[in-house]
Amino acid sequence: MKKVLVLLLSVMALNVYAFADRPVTFAQLPQKAQQFITKHFSGVEFLSATMDDGEYEVKLVDGTEIEFTTAGEWKKVDCRTRAVPSALVPEAITKYVKGQFPKNLITKIEKKRNGFEIELDNDLELIFDKNGAFMGADD
């Protein structure tokens, strides 16, 4: 009975470790994620990264946080108080924001199943479909 209990505890401990956030280096990120960071955040120093369930969360020295899928596709980019690189924002969304909120910056963008969710520097969240059509706001 004692052996069974020890075995059970060992398996549980291994499961906790296997599903915990594990630190990874820049070189351990998928190639596509490395290229994305180099292209869109050149000059911004890499701070840290973790892997959890095959997905990656990257932090840069300037406070930017980026989430990637297992394949290295970006899921979310949060630049805190700075503008998200314009190349990441579909043109229709950029046009809408410039027209409706000309004094605000897009500081966060997240890919959703049916489109995009963005956050402006005034904390207003806007939802768009896959084509960039405005669907609603969530403040």
C-alpha positions in Angstrom: 0.0 0.0 0.0 2.9 2.3 0.9 4.5 1.7 -2.5 1.2 2.6 -4.3 0.9 5.8 -2.4 4.5 6.8 -3.2 3.9 6.0 -6.8 0.7 8.0 -6.9 2.4 11.0 -5.4 5.3 10.8 -7.8 2.9 10.7 -10.8 1.0 13.7 -9.4 4.3 15.6 -9.0 5.4 14.9 -12.5 2.0 16.1 -13.9 2.3 19.4 -12.0 5.7 19.9 -13.5 4.7 18.9 -17.0 1.9 21.4 -17.1 3.6 24.3 -15.4 5.0 27.4 -17.1 8.5 26.5 -18.1 11.1 29.2 -18.9 12.5 29.1 -22.5 15.2 31.1 -24.2 14.8 33.2 -27.3 16.5 30.4 -29.3 14.0 27.8 -28.0 11.0 29.8 -29.4 9.6 28.5 -32.7 11.5 30.0 -35.7 8.4 31.9 -36.8 8.1 33.6 -33.3 11.7 34.6 -33.4 11.3 36.1 -36.9 8.2 38.0 -35.7 9.9 39.5 -32.8 13.0 40.5 -34.8 10.9 42.0 -37.6 8.3 43.9 -35.5 10.3 44.7 -32.4 13.8 45.2 -33.6 15.9 47.2 -31.1 13.7 46.0 -28.2 15.6 43.6 -25.9 14.1 40.2 -25.2 13.5 39.8 -21.4 11.9 36.4 -20.9 9.7 33.7 -22.2 7.7 30.8 -20.9 6.0 27.8 -22.5 2.7 26.4 -21.1 0.8 23.6 -22.9 2.9 24.2 -26.0 2.1 27.9 -26.2 4.5 30.7 -25.6 4.4 34.0 -23.7 7.2 36.4 -24.4 8.1 39.6 -22.4 10.3 42.3 -23.8 12.3 44.9 -21.8 9.9 47.7 -22.8 7.0 45.9 -21.2 5.5 44.4 -24.4 4.0 41.0 -24.0 3.4 38.7 -26.9 1.6 35.3 -27.0 2.4 32.7 -29.6 0.8 29.4 -30.6 2.8 26.2 -30.7 3.6 26.9 -34.4 4.9 30.4 -33.6 1.8 32.3 -34.9 1.1 35.4 -32.8 -2.1 35.4 -30.8 -1.9 38.6 -28.8 0.4 41.6 -28.7 0.1 44.0 -25.7 2.3 47.0 -26.0 0.9 48.6 -22.8 1.1 52.3 -23.4 2.7 52.3 -26.9 1.1 51.7 -30.2 1.1 48.1 -31.6 3.2 47.9 -34.8 0.9 49.1 -37.6 1.8 46.1 -39.8 -0.1 43.8 -37.3 -3.4 45.7 -37.5 -5.7 45.0 -40.5 -6.2 48.1 -42.7 -9.9 48.2 -42.1 -9.4 48.3 -38.3 -6.8 51.0 -38.6 -9.1 53.1 -40.8 -12.0 52.7 -38.4 -10.0 53.7 -35.4 -8.4 56.7 -37.1 -11.9 57.8 -38.1 -13.7 57.3 -34.8 -10.8 57.7 -32.3 -8.2 59.9 -34.0 -6.4 60.9 -30.8 -6.1 57.3 -29.6 -3.5 54.5 -30.1 -4.1 50.8 -30.5 -2.1 49.4 -27.6 -3.2 45.8 -27.7 -4.5 43.4 -30.4 -5.7 39.9 -30.0 -6.7 37.3 -32.6 -10.0 35.7 -31.8 -11.8 32.8 -33.4 -14.1 35.1 -35.4 -11.9 38.2 -35.7 -9.9 40.6 -33.6 -10.2 42.4 -30.3 -8.2 45.6 -29.8 -7.6 47.9 -26.9 -7.0 51.6 -27.2 -4.9 53.7 -24.9 -8.0 55.0 -23.2 -8.8 51.3 -22.2 -11.7 51.0 -24.6 -11.9 47.6 -26.1 -13.3 47.2 -29.7 -14.3 44.0 -31.4 -14.0 43.4 -35.2 -14.9 40.5 -37.4 -12.3 38.7 -39.6 -12.8 41.3 -42.3 -12.1 44.2 -40.0 -15.8 45.3 -39.7 -16.6 46.9 -36.4 -18.8 44.6 -34.2 -19.1 46.4 -30.9 -17.3 47.9 -27.9 -16.6 46.6 -24.5 -15.4 49.1 -21.9 
